[in-house]
Amino acid sequence: MPTKPIPKKTVANKPATKQASTKQVVSKKTARAVSKSDAGTPLSVIIRRRIEAQKARFHANDNISAFIKPGELEGLVDEVAQKMQAVLESLVIDTDNDHNTKKTSERVAKMYVQEVFNGRYVEQPTLTKFPNVSHLNELMIIGPITVRSACSHHLCPIMGRIWIGVLPSKTSALIGLSKYSRLTEWVMCRPQIQEEAVVELADMLEKKIKPIGVAVVMEADHFCMQWRGVKDRDSKMINSVMRGSFLKDPNLRREFLSLIDKR
């Protein structure tokens, strides 16, 4: 005798409600970290899009800190480390078994983002300005300031010194001596071309302290010429920028150059 089929019990959709609730929580967390349109997009591409939306320039020696949000530098380090690992693998280096290069990609990424190219990613150092109460208008020379940078062409080190000459007006703002070093480091901690770097530094000093004249002289070793290429270890590059009274007054320029020549 055929048996009657047992009717299946219908169960309320409670699990489905729980699942929907879980999905909602996850989407909220994701939304807090990255917008839906940016999910899965490399952080460098997101930053690049912000810059391009403002039609701003982002050359190697440009500062792009205005387009980087708090906490994103750590993410940029992680992305650079991944890509640096790919470079090491393309160089046929066994980073899995070579104890010397096991963490090299991470170290190099931190070095580029947090140290040697840090001037691209952080804001300009704050300047403490002092009123020129004594109406000083005599030549001031700051230096030599140690310079550490890298050439934009080969990312090889540039190591050298900078001297800064300032002729303040009686109404010029004065800044602390350490600020000249901090500003110089901020400009130089990027891939640079020496000729452009000294102009950039002179422009910034003129804008910040509004002196009668400003002069910048830089002398540096370029490892792109000493370490590779012609491998001439004795060659240096020296260049100068003269503005205002340093450009117009040959006696002032001569005094400045003669004083730094003795150092």
C-alpha positions in Angstrom: 0.0 0.0 0.0 1.5 3.3 -1.1 2.6 5.6 1.7 1.4 9.2 1.8 4.1 11.8 1.4 4.9 13.6 4.7 4.4 17.3 4.2 7.5 19.5 4.8 7.3 22.0 7.6 7.9 25.5 6.5 10.4 27.4 8.6 10.3 31.2 9.1 13.0 33.2 7.4 14.9 34.0 10.6 18.4 33.0 9.3 17.8 35.1 6.2 17.1 38.1 8.4 20.3 37.4 10.3 22.3 37.2 7.1 20.9 40.4 5.8 21.8 42.1 9.1 25.4 40.8 8.9 25.8 42.1 5.3 24.6 45.5 6.4 27.2 45.7 9.2 30.0 44.7 6.8 29.0 47.2 4.2 29.0 49.9 6.9 32.6 49.0 7.9 33.7 49.0 4.3 32.1 52.3 3.6 34.0 53.8 6.6 37.3 52.7 5.1 36.8 53.0 1.4 33.9 54.2 -0.7 32.1 51.6 -2.9 33.5 53.0 -6.1 37.1 52.8 -4.7 36.8 49.2 -3.3 39.7 47.1 -4.7 41.3 50.2 -6.3 45.0 50.7 -5.4 45.5 53.6 -3.1 48.0 55.3 -5.4 45.3 55.4 -8.1 42.8 56.9 -5.7 45.3 59.7 -4.8 46.2 60.2 -8.4 42.5 60.7 -9.3 42.1 63.3 -6.6 45.1 65.2 -8.0 43.9 65.0 -11.6 40.4 66.1 -10.5 42.0 69.4 -9.3 44.2 69.6 -12.4 47.2 69.8 -10.2 50.8 68.7 -11.1 52.4 65.7 -9.5 55.9 65.5 -10.8 58.6 63.8 -8.9 59.7 66.9 -7.0 56.1 68.2 -6.3 54.5 68.0 -2.8 51.2 66.2 -2.9 50.3 66.2 0.8 47.1 68.2 0.2 45.7 65.1 -1.6 46.6 62.5 1.0 44.2 61.8 3.9 45.2 60.9 7.4 46.3 57.3 7.7 46.8 56.8 4.0 50.6 56.9 4.1 50.7 53.5 5.9 48.5 52.1 3.1 50.9 53.6 0.5 53.8 51.9 2.2 52.1 48.6 1.9 51.4 49.1 -1.8 54.9 50.2 -2.5 56.2 47.1 -0.6 54.1 44.8 -2.8 55.4 46.4 -6.0 59.0 46.4 -4.7 58.6 42.7 -4.0 57.7 42.2 -7.7 60.8 44.1 -8.7 63.0 41.8 -6.6 61.4 38.8 -8.1 61.9 40.2 -11.6 65.6 40.6 -10.7 65.6 36.8 -9.9 66.3 37.2 -6.2 65.1 34.4 -4.0 63.6 36.4 -1.2 62.0 33.3 0.3 65.3 31.7 1.2 67.7 34.6 1.1 67.7 35.8 4.7 69.3 39.2 3.6 66.4 40.1 1.3 63.5 38.5 3.1 62.1 41.9 4.3 63.9 44.1 1.8 60.7 45.2 0.0 59.1 46.4 3.2 62.3 48.2 4.3 62.7 49.9 0.9 59.0 51.0 0.9 59.3 52.6 4.3 62.6 54.3 3.3 61.0 55.9 0.2 57.7 57.0 1.7 58.8 57.9 5.3 62.3 59.1 4.7 64.1 59.9 1.5 61.0 61.0 -0.5 59.0 62.2 2.6 59.0 65.8 1.3 56.4 64.7 -1.3 53.9 63.4 1.2 54.0 65.6 4.3 53.0 69.3 4.7 55.6 72.1 4.8 57.1 72.5 8.3 55.5 75.3 10.3 57.6 78.4 10.6 57.9 80.5 13.7 58.3 84.1 12.5 59.8 86.9 14.7 59.3 90.6 14.1 62.4 92.5 13.1 62.4 94.6 16.2 66.0 95.8 15.8 65.4 96.6 12.1 68.3 94.3 11.0 69.4 94.8 7.4 72.8 93.2 7.4 73.9 90.1 5.5 73.1 86.7 7.2 74.6 83.4 6.0 73.2 80.0 7.1 75.2 76.9 6.3 76.6 74.6 5.3 73.3 72.7 5.6 73.7 69.0 4.8 71.7 67.9 1.8 70.4 64.4 1.1 68.3 63.8 -1.9 68.0 61.5 -5.0 68.2 62.4 -8.7 64.9 62.0 -10.6 66.6 60.3 -13.5 68.1 57.2 -11.8 66.9 57.6 -8.1 70.6 57.6 -7.1 71.7 59.6 -4.0 72.6 63.3 -4.2 74.8 64.2 -1.1 76.0 67.7 -0.6 75.8 71.1 1.2 73.8 74.3 0.8 74.5 77.8 1.9 71.7 80.4 2.2 72.3 84.1 2.2 69.6 86.5 3.4 69.6 90.3 3.4 66.5 91.3 5.4 64.8 94.6 5.1 63.9 96.5 8.2 60.4 95.2 7.9 61.2 91.6 6.9 60.0 88.7 9.1 62.8 86.7 10.7 62.7 82.9 11.2 64.6 80.7 13.5 67.9 79.3 12.2 66.7 75.7 12.5 63.9 76.5 10.1 66.3 77.0 7.2 67.5 73.4 7.7 64.0 72.1 8.0 62.8 73.9 4.9 65.9 72.7 3.0 65.3 69.1 4.0 61.6 69.3 3.1 62.5 70.5 -0.4 65.3 68.1 -0.9 63.6 64.9 0.4 62.1 64.2 -3.0 63.5 63.0 -6.3 65.1 66.2 -7.5 67.2 67.9 -10.2 69.8 70.1 -8.5 69.2 73.1 -10.8 65.4 73.0 -10.0 65.8 72.3 -6.3 67.8 75.5 -5.5 65.3 77.6 -7.5 62.4 76.0 -5.5 64.2 76.7 -2.2 64.9 80.3 -3.2 61.3 80.9 -4.3 60.0 79.6 -1.0 62.4 81.7 1.1 61.5 84.8 -0.8 57.8 84.1 -0.3 58.1 83.4 3.4 60.4 86.1 4.7 60.2 88.7 2.0 63.9 89.9 2.2 65.6 92.5 0.1 67.7 89.7 -1.3 68.2 85.9 -1.0 71.0 83.7 -2.3 71.4 79.9 -2.5 74.5 78.0 -3.3 74.6 74.2 -3.5 77.5 71.8 -3.9 76.8 68.1 -4.3 78.0 64.7 -5.2 75.8 62.9 -7.7 75.9 59.1 -7.4 74.3 58.8 -10.8 77.7 59.9 -12.2 79.9 58.4 -9.5 78.3 55.1 -8.9 77.2 54.4 -12.5 77.8 55.7 -16.0 81.2 57.4 -16.3 81.9 56.5 -12.6 83.8 59.7 -12.0 84.1 59.9 -8.2 85.8 63.3 -8.1 83.1 65.3 -10.0 80.8 67.6 -8.2 78.1 70.0 -9.2 77.9 73.6 -7.9 75.2 76.1 -8.8 73.7 79.2 -7.4 70.6 81.3 -7.4 70.8 85.1 -6.7 67.7 87.2 -6.1 67.0 90.8 -5.4 70.0 92.7 -4.0 72.3 89.7 -4.5 71.6 89.9 -8.2 71.9 93.6 -8.5 74.7 94.5 -6.1 78.0 92.9 -7.2 79.7 93.9 -3.9 77.1 92.1 -1.8 77.3 89.0 -4.0 81.1 89.0 -3.8 81.0 89.3 0.0 78.6 86.4 0.2 80.6 84.1 -2.1 83.9 85.0 -0.4 82.5 84.2 3.1 81.2 80.8 2.1 84.4 80.0 0.3 86.2 80.1 3.7 84.0 77.4 5.2 
